[in-house]
């Protein structure tokens, strides 16, 4: 049994197909299968069930995969720190998140962290969706993700820190801006500005609207909420944004944010592979960011978790 055998096992469990894994790794399917066959021969038990659509780990395969993933992750973290020590490199902390998250949730935390930890280099890796953040974490390209939580993902753990209600963002002279609250039925016929598909917010909005017989067909599609605000200011239509963004946008004085009472709240928080494998710097960044987000307790529609109140 080798480390490469275990790496292939973990990758095969996540890929669900030996052929697709072989293409991803640019290797032959035979060489991939040899690693699995060696493990099965040594352990004397089948680790995968083969079927027409690919492979599925057996109960034994799932157990070995979970423990192998934890061990391989610890080894990778250790190797990175040894290499940094060997080459005299500064500690590097990489965070993957949406393009506007730093502005709305982390800007004060980043300033604090840099003052308290000048020897740690911060790197932010933008991602267009929570799913993409998970992929980056799974590939060990980032230490932490700040994401929409609640979506199960293999090999990823989460800590939810808050829930956000959703608001309609509109120009101040719009008729809907004079309402204290809205329901999805009130949005029929709006010029809807919508998020690109594939994001958790997009899915939650579309699903809730469909359940209530409301069609929200986007006339203009955007990738981040800051762009949505710009489009609203230009008079192109109305957008649906979460609480913290709505609060910050309304403070600019150019737009109005009205709560939508029958849209479900969306949870946000941290994503990571294994908490106990995170560096002290990563844990400190989480602690500082949570403290700063805790100061947003007065934001309407933001419900903080008990851990950071």
C-alpha positions in Angstrom: 0.0 0.0 0.0 1.4 3.4 -1.1 0.4 7.0 -0.6 -0.4 7.1 -4.3 -2.7 4.1 -3.9 -4.6 6.0 -1.3 -4.7 9.2 -3.3 -6.2 7.3 -6.3 -8.7 5.7 -4.0 -9.9 9.1 -2.7 -10.0 10.6 -6.2 -12.0 7.6 -7.5 -14.6 7.9 -4.7 -15.1 11.5 -5.6 -15.0 11.1 -9.4 -17.3 8.1 -9.5 -15.7 6.9 -12.7 -12.3 5.3 -13.4 -12.4 6.6 -17.0 -13.2 10.2 -16.1 -10.5 10.1 -13.4 -8.0 8.7 -15.9 -8.8 11.6 -18.2 -8.5 14.1 -15.4 -5.1 12.8 -14.3 -4.0 12.2 -17.9 -3.2 8.5 -17.2 -4.6 5.3 -18.6 -7.6 3.7 -17.0 -5.5 0.5 -16.6 -3.0 2.3 -14.4 -5.8 3.8 -12.2 -7.4 0.3 -11.8 -4.0 -1.2 -10.8 -3.9 1.1 -7.7 -7.3 0.0 -6.6 -6.6 -3.7 -7.3 -3.5 -3.5 -5.2 -5.4 -2.1 -2.2 -8.2 -4.7 -2.6 -5.7 -7.5 -2.8 -3.8 -6.3 0.3 -7.0 -5.8 2.3 -8.8 -8.8 1.0 -12.0 -6.9 0.5 -13.8 -5.1 -2.4 -13.6 -1.4 -2.2 -15.7 -0.5 -5.2 -18.9 -1.8 -6.9 -18.7 -1.5 -10.7 -21.8 -0.6 -12.6 -22.7 0.8 -16.1 -22.4 4.5 -15.0 -19.1 4.1 -13.2 -18.0 3.0 -9.7 -19.4 3.4 -6.3 -17.4 2.7 -3.1 -18.5 -0.1 -0.9 -18.9 0.3 2.9 -15.3 -0.6 3.3 -14.3 1.8 0.5 -16.1 4.7 2.2 -14.4 4.0 5.5 -10.9 3.8 4.0 -11.6 6.9 1.9 -12.6 9.0 4.9 -9.6 8.0 6.9 -7.2 8.3 3.9 -8.5 11.7 3.1 -7.8 13.0 6.6 -4.4 11.4 6.6 -3.4 12.7 3.2 -4.7 16.2 4.0 -2.5 16.2 7.1 0.6 15.1 5.2 0.0 17.7 2.5 -0.3 20.5 5.1 2.9 19.2 6.8 4.8 19.1 3.5 3.8 22.7 2.7 5.0 24.0 6.0 8.3 22.1 5.7 8.9 23.5 2.2 8.1 27.0 3.5 10.6 26.5 6.4 13.2 25.1 4.0 13.0 28.0 1.6 12.6 30.7 4.3 9.2 31.6 2.9 6.5 33.5 4.8 3.4 31.8 5.9 0.7 31.9 3.2 -3.0 31.9 4.0 -5.3 31.5 1.0 -9.1 32.1 1.2 -11.5 31.4 -1.6 -14.9 33.2 -1.7 -17.2 35.3 -3.9 -15.8 38.4 -5.6 -17.5 41.0 -3.3 -17.3 39.1 0.1 -14.1 40.9 1.2 -15.8 44.3 0.8 -19.0 43.4 2.6 -17.7 41.0 5.3 -13.9 41.0 5.7 -12.4 44.5 5.0 -12.0 45.4 8.7 -10.8 41.9 9.5 -8.1 42.0 6.9 -6.8 45.2 8.3 -6.7 43.8 11.8 -5.2 40.6 10.7 -2.4 42.3 8.8 -1.5 44.5 11.8 -1.5 41.5 14.2 0.2 39.0 11.8 2.5 41.0 9.5 4.5 37.8 8.7 1.5 36.0 7.1 0.8 36.7 3.4 -2.9 36.8 2.6 -4.2 35.6 -0.8 -7.8 35.8 -1.9 -8.9 33.4 -4.7 -12.3 34.6 -6.1 -14.9 32.0 -7.1 -18.2 32.5 -8.8 -20.1 29.9 -6.7 -20.0 27.9 -3.5 -19.5 24.8 -5.6 -16.4 26.3 -7.2 -15.1 27.2 -3.7 -15.5 23.5 -2.7 -13.6 22.4 -5.8 -10.7 24.8 -4.9 -10.6 23.5 -1.3 -10.7 19.9 -2.4 -7.7 20.5 -4.7 -5.8 22.0 -1.7 -5.6 25.4 -3.5 -7.0 27.2 -0.6 -7.1 26.8 3.2 -10.5 28.4 3.9 -13.6 29.2 2.0 -16.3 31.8 2.9 -19.4 30.4 1.3 -23.2 29.8 1.4 -23.4 26.9 3.8 -25.9 24.0 3.9 -24.9 22.3 0.6 -23.5 18.8 1.4 -20.0 18.3 -0.3 -17.7 15.3 0.0 -14.5 16.0 1.8 -15.7 19.5 3.0 -16.8 20.6 6.4 -18.6 23.8 7.3 -19.2 26.2 10.2 -22.3 28.4 9.8 -22.0 31.8 11.4 -25.1 33.7 10.2 -28.3 33.6 8.2 -29.4 36.4 5.8 -32.9 37.3 4.7 -33.4 38.4 1.1 -34.4 41.9 0.0 -35.7 43.5 -3.2 -33.3 46.2 -4.3 -34.9 48.9 -6.4 -34.5 52.6 -7.2 -36.0 55.0 -4.6 -38.9 56.3 -6.8 -40.1 52.8 -7.6 -43.6 52.0 -6.3 -42.4 48.9 -4.5 -39.8 51.0 -2.6 -42.6 52.5 -0.5 -43.6 49.1 0.8 -42.4 48.0 4.3 -42.3 44.4 3.2 -43.0 42.3 0.2 -44.0 38.8 -0.8 -43.0 36.9 -3.9 -46.4 37.4 -5.4 -45.8 41.2 -5.3 -42.9 40.7 -7.7 -44.9 39.5 -10.6 -44.1 41.6 -13.6 -41.0 43.3 -12.3 -38.0 43.8 -14.6 -35.9 41.2 -12.8 -32.2 41.3 -12.7 -31.0 37.8 -11.8 -27.9 36.0 -10.7 -26.1 33.7 -13.1 -27.1 30.1 -12.7 -25.2 27.6 -10.6 -25.2 29.7 -7.4 -27.0 28.8 -4.2 -28.8 32.1 -4.1 -30.0 31.7 -7.7 -31.3 28.2 -6.9 -33.1 29.3 -3.7 -34.8 32.2 -5.3 -35.9 30.3 -8.4 -37.2 27.3 -6.4 -39.2 29.5 -3.9 -40.7 31.6 -6.8 -41.7 28.5 -8.7 -43.4 27.0 -5.7 -45.6 30.1 -5.5 -46.3 30.3 -9.2 -44.2 33.4 -9.7 -42.0 33.4 -12.8 -38.8 35.5 -12.4 -37.2 35.6 -15.8 -34.0 37.6 -15.7 -33.8 40.4 -18.3 -30.2 41.0 -17.3 -27.9 38.5 -15.6 -25.1 39.5 -13.2 -22.3 37.5 -11.4 -22.1 39.5 -8.2 -24.3 41.7 -6.0 -22.2 44.8 -6.5 -23.0 44.6 -10.2 -26.6 44.2 -9.4 -26.6 47.5 -7.5 -25.1 49.2 -10.4 -27.7 47.9 -12.8 -30.5 48.9 -10.4 -29.0 52.4 -10.1 -29.0 52.6 -13.9 -32.8 51.9 -13.9 -32.5 48.6 -15.6 -34.8 46.8 -13.1 -34.9 45.2 -9.6 -32.6 42.6 -8.0 -32.8 40.3 -5.0 -29.9 40.6 -2.6 -29.0 39.3 0.9 -29.2 41.4 4.1 -25.7 42.7 4.5 -25.4 43.8 0.9 -28.9 45.3 1.1 -27.9 47.3 4.2 -24.7 48.6 2.7 -26.3 49.4 -0.6 -29.2 51.4 1.0 -26.7 53.4 3.0 -25.4 54.8 -0.3 -28.7 56.7 -0.6 -29.3 55.7 -4.3 -31.4 52.6 -3.8 -34.0 51.1 -1.5 -34.0 47.6 0.0 -37.4 46.0 1.0 -37.5 42.6 2.8 -39.2 39.7 1.0 -40.9 37.8 3.8 -41.5 34.4 2.0 -38.1 33.9 0.6 -36.0 31.5 2.8 -33.0 32.9 4.6 -29.6 31.8 3.3 -26.8 30.6 5.6 -23.2 31.7 5.3 -20.0 30.7 7.0 -16.7 28.9 6.7 -15.8 25.9 4.6 -12.6 23.8 5.1 -11.3 20.3 4.8 -10.3 19.6 8.4 -10.5 22.2 11.2 -7.7 20.6 13.2 -5.4 20.7 10.2 -5.7 24.5 9.7 -2.7 26.6 10.6 -2.8 28.8 13.6 -2.9 31.8 11.2 -6.0 30.4 9.5 -7.8 29.9 12.8 -6.9 33.4 13.9 -8.3 34.9 10.7 -11.5 33.0 11.3 -11.7 34.3 14.8 -11.0 37.9 13.8 -13.5 37.8 10.9 -16.2 36.4 13.2 -15.6 39.2 15.7 -15.9 41.8 13.0 -19.1 40.2 11.6 -20.5 40.1 15.1 -20.4 43.9 15.0 -23.1 43.8 12.3 -25.8 42.7 14.8 -27.8 45.8 14.0 -28.2 44.9 10.3 -31.9 44.1 9.5 -32.4 40.6 8.3 -29.1 39.3 9.6 -29.3 36.5 12.2 -25.9 35.8 13.8 -25.1 32.3 15.2 -24.7 32.0 18.9 -21.0 31.5 18.5 -20.3 35.0 17.4 -23.0 37.1 19.1 
